Amino acid sequence: MSIQVKFFASLRETIGVGDTTINHARSAGEAWDIATDKAKRPINVLVAINLEYAQFTSPVEDGDEVAFFPPVTGG
Amino acid sequence: MSSHIEQLTLDPWQAIVDHQQESALANQFGATATFIGSMRDFNDNADVSHMVLEHYPAMTQRYLNQLEQQVKQRWNLLDTLIIHRVGDISPADPIVLIACWSAHRRAALDACSWLIEELKHNAPFWKKETREDGERWVKNNTDGL
């Protein structure tokens, strides 16, 4: 099993990595715990699975891309 | 319908002219509504000298494409154009352009307003400002008032 995990913006700087691969996770929340070694999750973190907004309880599967990022500030 | 990300520079007025000239439906345009967002040299009572705009490239483009499909279903539009800058931004630089064309004004105006609000709330872009006291990630967008 291979799941790509990405962090963006301030989260990337806080976690200290932008992109990593983990070998297993059943949910986006578990992917966070494994990829960050159970770092405390800021309350406003957003998550996307395969480029679509998701929940931390959303299931992940082999080959998925899971991204974590802070509230968006474009426009 | 067209949307894309610009890495280096954005001239929104020229982009509007170019898009209209290339549109097969230009002769049917009765209304053009545009929104252009630019960088301010201040935020939260502090001077801002520079900004870097980061994004999640694959998700950003996918989201902009979805916005175009949704707005087309909700309003009777002839054409739309969305362009968003990323990278190094200086004060007064345009950051985002949204243009909507329709036969009559209400559809273009309402669709343009809806698009910028959706984009600001959901499109995965992040601003990092440079101030006198250092760099700072913008924590959230203003409410627009």
Interface residues (C-beta under 8 A of the other chain):
Chain A: K6 F8 A9 S10 A48 L51 E52 Y53 A67 F69 P70 P71 V72 T73 G74 G75
Chain B: G37 L53 E54 H55 Y56 A58 M59 R62 Y63 H84 I95 V96 I116 L119 K120 H121 N122 A123 P124 F125 W126 K127 K128 W137 V138 K139 N140 N141
